[in-house]
């Protein structure tokens, strides 16, 4: 283990959207450095299977099944976590959903779901985390965004998703400014991955994609999370944009 990560042993982390992909890999990575890891997701069987996997490696894990499109579910996640382990030290704000369609053709429930999970739920989690972290000597929030929040790729029906992720990026910048203004010790970073070979991407694409280059893996983003945690408490990494080696946009 990197010596600079040892200070996180026994600290409490929450990973939202942990049943697959980036969230799953990140939960494993945090457990690997000795953190107590709470995981959320809608699919209880997958969540329990991950919990057992983490515990089999010697980690402490807590599965919190929740549908984050329901506002109250986000508050309950933090209440249950506080009751079990106490205040949070690290939040990985990862849960997300996407529907690939032209804006004019998106159904109302698709618009609502993307807004509810990708923006409203993520913001509610930020609010809860900041409340708990204000008195901490060191605390970290990492928002998992997307390269879609930095540029618009023509075609493919991802414009509304890109708009939501762009709003999430701007809101992250705003919260970081507010935390700095109040001289908070909370570090806030956004990681914006490009193409990652995950179940999320395959569902969003609506088909089995044929990649023109080797995509990123969830573990690549988990490595970035560990790097952020390894930095000094006085170092603020604000944004990380991570593309595949041959990804042009």
Buried (B, 14 or more C-beta within 10 A) or exposed (E): EEEEBEEBEEBBBBBBBBBBBBBBBBBBBBBBBBBBBBBBBBEEEBBBEBBEBBEEEEBBBBBBBBBBBEEEBBBEBBEBBBEEBEBBBBBBBBBBBBBBBEEEEBEEEBBEBBBBBBBBBBBBBBEBBBEBBBEBEBBBBBBBBBBBBBEEEEEBBBBBBBBBBBBBBEBBBEBBEEBEEEEBBBBBBBBBBBBBBBEBBBBBBEEEEEEEEEBBBBBBBBBBBBBBBBBEEEEBBEBBBBBBEEBEE
